[in-house]
């Protein structure tokens, strides 16, 4: 082919035809792929910039899944807090019902102190609560006289805390005047000298009884068990924000933007509540203390609900932001490499027309060279 000499006209038309063919190939590729930049050779700057933008968009898309799971974890915790509030309100209602129920006071019991012969003069000591009453006894004093001494002592007797009587067999009987009076006869050297053969405690304090309060106490303790179980069940995907777990939510691909959500321990103990034991609900003071603890727990749960609600709003806002950012990145990446289909279609039509014209021009140039053959018949 190197020995073939082309005229200037033919060579120029041939080069134009080759350039048009190359442009036509490029345009057809752009129409087929939808991109004007398919490789780094087409436009290195646009290609790598677009690739970087798409990579970041993909990273943020992966984070969206993690953000969505964090939102579900918070929703599970918020559901738990709502249910805990309901259980606490039931517990408060139970305690209030107990306090509105009046216990039945049982009949007073008595304490008996046996006296034998009074050997010597001395003092008999009777303790009632924090008070000590001293009864002076003479030597060889009769039981009836001792009764009179006790009943005549200020603070004792029918108008006081303890009344003295006897059982008709030489035994002194001390009886509390109310069903909540507790008293003891002091066991000391003088009482022994006086011939007190039974100086054990004679406790007359009898707790009131109430089947209703006992039942309500059981109901209250059962609600605390439910609170413990519910707090343990408020888990999502292995994370329980009501059982001491913490949660970290990442908002960008480098981990420099995040939200740390601190978990709480909201079982009954964590909320400052304890089960009522024994005859706890038979004492109004105990019930009042319990009600105060429940109200404090309700306040704590409501405050935590607001905190988790704020966290949920933050996550929702960032979720929307991430979605918009991904769209921005993908749009920017596409603008760098995608072809304008309308423009490429117009280019194709123009290049096809140009190709046909160049073919015609090449044919004309070739015919001009062939005219020399007419000189040779």
C-alpha positions as CSV (number, residue, x, y, z in Angstrom):
1,X,0.0,0.0,0.0
2,X,3.0,2.3,0.6
3,X,3.6,2.2,-3.2
4,X,0.1,3.6,-3.9
5,X,0.0,7.3,-4.3
6,X,-3.2,9.1,-3.6
7,X,-4.0,12.5,-4.9
8,X,-4.4,15.3,-2.4
9,X,-8.2,15.5,-3.0
10,X,-8.7,11.8,-2.5
11,X,-6.4,11.7,0.6
12,X,-8.3,14.7,2.2
13,X,-11.7,13.1,1.5
14,X,-10.4,9.8,2.9
15,X,-9.2,11.4,6.1
16,X,-12.5,13.2,6.6
17,X,-14.4,10.0,6.0
18,X,-12.2,8.2,8.6
19,X,-12.8,10.9,11.2
20,X,-16.5,10.9,10.6
21,X,-16.5,7.1,11.0
22,X,-14.7,7.4,14.3
23,X,-17.1,10.1,15.5
24,X,-20.0,7.9,14.3
25,X,-18.7,5.0,16.4
26,X,-18.4,7.2,19.5
27,X,-21.9,8.6,19.1
28,X,-23.3,5.1,18.6
29,X,-21.6,3.9,21.8
30,X,-23.0,6.9,23.7
31,X,-26.5,6.1,22.5
32,X,-26.1,2.4,23.3
33,X,-24.6,2.8,26.8
34,X,-26.3,6.1,27.7
35,X,-22.9,7.5,28.7
36,X,-20.6,9.9,27.1
37,X,-17.8,8.8,29.4
38,X,-17.4,5.0,29.6
39,X,-13.8,4.7,30.5
40,X,-11.0,6.8,32.0
41,X,-9.7,7.2,28.4
42,X,-12.8,9.1,27.4
43,X,-12.4,11.8,30.1
44,X,-10.2,10.9,33.1
45,X,-11.3,13.8,35.3
46,X,-15.1,13.2,34.8
47,X,-14.7,9.4,35.0
48,X,-12.8,9.3,38.4
49,X,-14.9,12.1,39.9
50,X,-18.1,10.3,39.0
51,X,-16.7,7.1,40.4
52,X,-15.8,8.8,43.7
53,X,-19.3,10.3,44.0
54,X,-20.9,7.0,43.3
55,X,-18.7,5.2,45.9
56,X,-19.7,7.7,48.6
57,X,-23.4,7.3,47.6
58,X,-23.0,3.5,48.0
59,X,-21.4,3.9,51.4
60,X,-24.2,6.2,52.6
61,X,-26.7,3.7,51.2
62,X,-25.2,1.0,53.4
63,X,-25.4,3.3,56.4
64,X,-29.1,3.9,55.7
65,X,-29.8,0.3,56.7
66,X,-28.0,0.7,60.0
67,X,-29.8,4.0,60.6
68,X,-33.1,2.3,59.9
69,X,-32.3,-0.6,62.3
70,X,-31.4,2.0,65.0
71,X,-34.8,3.6,64.5
72,X,-36.5,0.3,65.0
73,X,-34.5,-0.3,68.2
74,X,-35.7,3.1,69.6
75,X,-39.3,2.2,68.5
76,X,-39.0,-1.0,70.6
77,X,-37.7,0.9,73.6
78,X,-40.5,3.5,73.2
79,X,-43.1,0.8,73.1
80,X,-41.6,-0.7,76.3
81,X,-41.7,2.7,78.0
82,X,-45.4,3.1,77.1
83,X,-46.2,-0.3,78.5
84,X,-44.1,0.3,81.6
85,X,-46.0,3.5,82.3
86,X,-49.2,1.6,82.1
87,X,-48.0,-1.1,84.6
88,X,-46.7,1.6,87.0
89,X,-50.1,3.4,86.8
90,X,-51.8,0.0,87.7
91,X,-49.3,-0.4,90.6
92,X,-50.1,3.1,91.9
93,X,-53.9,2.4,91.6
94,X,-53.4,-0.9,93.6
95,X,-51.5,0.9,96.4
96,X,-54.2,3.6,96.5
97,X,-56.9,1.0,96.8
98,X,-55.1,-0.6,99.6
99,X,-54.8,2.7,101.5
100,X,-58.5,3.4,101.1
101,X,-59.3,0.0,102.7
102,X,-59.5,0.1,106.5
103,X,-57.9,-2.9,108.3
104,X,-59.9,-4.7,110.9
105,X,-58.4,-4.5,114.4
106,X,-58.4,-7.8,116.3
107,X,-59.2,-8.0,120.0
108,X,-56.5,-7.0,122.4
109,X,-54.4,-9.8,123.9
110,X,-53.1,-9.7,127.4
111,X,-49.7,-10.3,129.0
112,X,-49.6,-12.2,132.3
113,X,-47.0,-11.8,135.0
114,X,-47.1,-14.4,137.8
115,X,-46.2,-13.1,141.3
116,X,-45.6,-15.4,144.3
117,X,-44.9,-14.2,147.7
118,X,-43.6,-10.6,147.8
119,X,-40.5,-11.0,149.9
120,X,-39.3,-7.5,150.2
121,X,-40.1,-3.9,149.3
122,X,-38.9,-2.7,145.9
123,X,-39.9,-1.3,142.5
124,X,-41.7,-3.1,139.7
125,X,-40.8,-1.6,136.3
126,X,-43.2,-1.6,133.4
127,X,-42.0,-0.5,129.9
128,X,-44.6,0.8,127.5
129,X,-43.0,1.9,124.3
130,X,-40.2,4.4,125.2
131,X,-41.7,5.0,128.7
132,X,-40.8,3.2,131.9
133,X,-43.3,3.3,134.8
134,X,-42.2,2.6,138.3
135,X,-44.5,0.9,140.8
136,X,-43.5,0.9,144.4
137,X,-44.3,-2.4,146.2
138,X,-44.2,-3.0,150.0
139,X,-43.0,-6.2,151.7
140,X,-45.7,-8.8,151.9
141,X,-48.0,-6.7,149.8
142,X,-51.1,-8.5,148.4
143,X,-51.8,-8.9,144.7
144,X,-54.9,-6.8,145.0
145,X,-52.8,-4.0,146.5
146,X,-50.2,-4.3,143.8
147,X,-53.1,-4.0,141.2
148,X,-54.2,-0.8,142.9
149,X,-50.6,0.5,142.9
150,X,-50.2,-0.2,139.2
151,X,-53.6,1.3,138.2
152,X,-52.9,4.3,140.4
153,X,-49.6,5.0,138.6
154,X,-49.9,8.0,136.2
155,X,-49.8,6.6,132.6
156,X,-51.1,3.2,133.7
157,X,-54.5,2.1,134.7
158,X,-57.8,2.5,132.8
159,X,-56.9,6.0,131.7
160,X,-53.4,5.0,130.7
161,X,-51.6,2.3,128.7
162,X,-51.9,-0.8,130.8
163,X,-54.5,-1.9,133.3
164,X,-53.7,-4.4,136.1
165,X,-56.1,-7.1,137.3
166,X,-55.7,-10.7,138.6
167,X,-56.9,-14.1,137.6
168,X,-58.2,-15.0,141.1
169,X,-55.4,-17.5,141.6
170,X,-52.8,-15.1,142.8
171,X,-51.5,-14.1,139.4
172,X,-51.2,-10.5,138.4
173,X,-52.6,-9.8,134.9
174,X,-51.5,-6.8,132.8
175,X,-53.7,-5.8,129.8
176,X,-53.0,-3.2,127.2
177,X,-55.8,-0.7,126.8
178,X,-55.5,-0.6,123.0
179,X,-54.8,-3.3,120.4
180,X,-51.5,-1.6,119.5
181,X,-50.0,-1.3,122.9
182,X,-46.8,-3.2,123.6
183,X,-45.4,-3.5,127.1
184,X,-42.9,-5.5,129.0
185,X,-42.2,-6.1,132.7
186,X,-38.6,-5.5,133.2
187,X,-36.6,-8.5,134.4
188,X,-34.1,-7.0,136.8
189,X,-32.7,-7.7,140.3
190,X,-35.5,-6.0,142.1
191,X,-38.3,-7.8,140.2
192,X,-36.6,-11.1,141.0
193,X,-36.5,-10.1,144.7
194,X,-40.1,-9.2,144.5
195,X,-40.9,-12.8,143.5
196,X,-41.7,-12.2,139.8
197,X,-41.4,-15.7,138.5
198,X,-42.4,-14.8,134.9
199,X,-40.8,-11.7,133.7
200,X,-40.8,-12.5,130.0
201,X,-42.0,-9.9,127.5
202,X,-45.8,-9.5,127.5
203,X,-46.2,-8.0,124.0
204,X,-49.7,-6.8,123.5
205,X,-49.2,-5.0,120.1
206,X,-51.3,-6.9,117.5
207,X,-51.2,-5.8,113.9
208,X,-54.5,-5.1,112.2
209,X,-55.6,-7.6,109.6
210,X,-57.2,-7.0,106.1
211,X,-57.8,-9.7,103.5
212,X,-58.3,-7.0,100.9
213,X,-55.0,-5.4,101.6
214,X,-53.2,-8.7,101.6
215,X,-54.7,-9.5,98.2
216,X,-53.7,-6.0,96.9
217,X,-50.2,-6.5,98.2
218,X,-50.0,-9.7,96.2
219,X,-51.3,-7.9,93.1
220,X,-48.7,-5.1,93.6
221,X,-45.9,-7.6,93.8
222,X,-47.1,-9.4,90.7
223,X,-47.1,-6.1,88.8
224,X,-43.4,-5.6,89.8
225,X,-42.7,-9.0,88.3
226,X,-44.4,-8.0,85.1
227,X,-42.3,-4.8,85.0
228,X,-39.1,-6.8,85.3
229,X,-40.2,-9.2,82.5
230,X,-41.4,-6.4,80.2
231,X,-38.1,-4.5,80.6
232,X,-36.2,-7.6,79.7
233,X,-38.4,-8.2,76.6
234,X,-38.0,-4.7,75.0
235,X,-35.1,-5.9,72.9
236,X,-34.6,-5.4,69.1
237,X,-31.9,-7.2,67.2
238,X,-30.0,-8.0,70.4
239,X,-30.1,-4.4,71.8
240,X,-32.2,-3.6,74.8
241,X,-32.2,0.1,75.7
242,X,-34.3,-0.6,78.8
243,X,-31.9,-3.2,80.1
244,X,-28.7,-1.3,80.2
245,X,-27.6,-1.6,76.6
246,X,-26.2,1.5,74.7
247,X,-26.6,2.2,71.0
248,X,-24.3,4.2,68.6
249,X,-25.7,5.3,65.3
250,X,-23.2,6.3,62.5
251,X,-24.3,9.1,60.1
252,X,-21.4,9.2,57.7
253,X,-19.0,6.8,56.1
254,X,-15.9,7.9,58.2
255,X,-17.7,7.5,61.5
256,X,-17.0,11.2,62.5
257,X,-20.7,11.9,62.7
258,X,-22.8,9.8,65.1
259,X,-25.3,9.7,67.8
260,X,-24.7,7.9,71.1
261,X,-27.9,6.7,72.8
262,X,-27.5,5.7,76.5
263,X,-29.6,2.9,77.7
264,X,-31.3,2.6,81.1
265,X,-32.1,-0.2,83.5
266,X,-35.8,0.1,84.0
267,X,-36.7,-3.1,85.9
268,X,-38.4,-2.6,89.2
269,X,-35.1,-2.3,91.1
270,X,-33.8,0.2,88.5
271,X,-36.9,2.3,89.0
272,X,-36.5,2.3,92.8
273,X,-39.3,-0.1,93.5
274,X,-39.3,-3.1,95.8
275,X,-41.8,-5.8,96.6
276,X,-43.9,-5.5,99.8
277,X,-43.1,-8.2,102.2
278,X,-44.8,-9.6,105.3
279,X,-47.6,-7.3,106.4
280,X,-46.3,-4.3,104.5
281,X,-49.6,-3.1,103.1
282,X,-51.2,-3.3,106.5
283,X,-49.2,-0.2,107.5
284,X,-50.4,3.1,105.9
285,X,-46.9,4.6,106.2
286,X,-45.5,1.8,104.1
287,X,-48.2,2.3,101.5
288,X,-47.5,6.1,101.4
289,X,-43.8,5.4,100.9
290,X,-44.7,2.9,98.1
291,X,-46.9,5.5,96.4
292,X,-44.1,8.1,96.5
293,X,-41.7,5.6,94.9
294,X,-44.2,4.7,92.1
295,X,-44.8,8.4,91.3
296,X,-41.1,9.0,91.1
297,X,-40.8,6.0,88.8
298,X,-43.6,7.3,86.5
299,X,-41.8,10.7,86.3
300,X,-38.5,8.9,85.5
301,X,-40.1,6.8,82.7
302,X,-41.9,9.8,81.2
303,X,-38.7,11.8,81.2
304,X,-36.9,8.9,79.4
305,X,-39.7,8.7,76.9
306,X,-39.1,12.3,76.0
307,X,-35.3,11.6,75.7
308,X,-35.8,8.6,73.4
309,X,-38.4,10.6,71.4
310,X,-35.8,13.4,70.8
311,X,-33.3,10.7,69.7
312,X,-35.9,9.2,67.4
313,X,-36.6,12.6,65.8
314,X,-32.8,13.2,65.3
315,X,-32.4,9.8,63.6
316,X,-35.4,10.5,61.4
317,X,-34.0,13.9,60.3
318,X,-30.6,12.3,59.5
319,X,-32.3,9.5,57.6
320,X,-34.0,12.0,55.4
321,X,-30.7,14.0,55.0
322,X,-28.8,10.8,54.0
323,X,-31.4,10.0,51.4
324,X,-31.2,13.5,49.9
325,X,-27.4,13.4,50.0
326,X,-27.4,10.1,48.2
327,X,-29.6,11.5,45.5
328,X,-27.4,14.6,45.1
329,X,-24.3,12.5,44.8
330,X,-25.8,10.1,42.3
331,X,-27.2,13.0,40.2
332,X,-23.8,14.7,40.2
333,X,-22.0,11.5,39.2
334,X,-24.5,11.0,36.4
335,X,-24.2,14.5,35.1
336,X,-20.4,13.9,34.6
337,X,-20.7,10.8,32.5
338,X,-24.2,10.4,31.1
339,X,-24.9,11.4,27.5
340,X,-27.6,13.7,26.3
341,X,-29.7,11.4,24.2
342,X,-31.3,14.2,22.2
343,X,-27.9,15.7,21.4
344,X,-26.3,12.3,20.6
345,X,-29.3,11.5,18.3
346,X,-28.8,14.7,16.5
347,X,-25.0,14.1,16.3
348,X,-25.7,10.6,14.8
349,X,-28.0,12.0,12.1
350,X,-25.5,14.7,11.3
351,X,-22.5,12.3,11.2
352,X,-24.4,9.9,9.0
353,X,-25.3,12.7,6.6
354,X,-21.6,13.9,6.7
355,X,-20.5,10.3,6.0
356,X,-22.7,10.1,2.9
357,X,-21.5,13.5,1.6
358,X,-17.8,12.5,2.2
359,X,-18.4,9.2,0.3
360,X,-19.9,11.2,-2.6
361,X,-17.0,13.7,-2.5
362,X,-14.5,10.8,-2.5
363,X,-16.3,9.3,-5.5
364,X,-16.2,12.6,-7.4
365,X,-12.5,13.0,-6.6
366,X,-11.8,9.5,-7.8
367,X,-13.8,10.2,-11.1
368,X,-11.5,13.2,-11.7
369,X,-8.5,11.0,-11.6
370,X,-10.1,8.5,-13.9
371,X,-10.6,11.1,-16.6
372,X,-7.0,10.7,-17.8
373,X,-7.9,7.2,-19.0
374,X,-10.0,8.8,-21.8
375,X,-6.7,9.9,-23.4
376,X,-6.0,6.2,-24.2
377,X,-8.4,4.8,-26.7
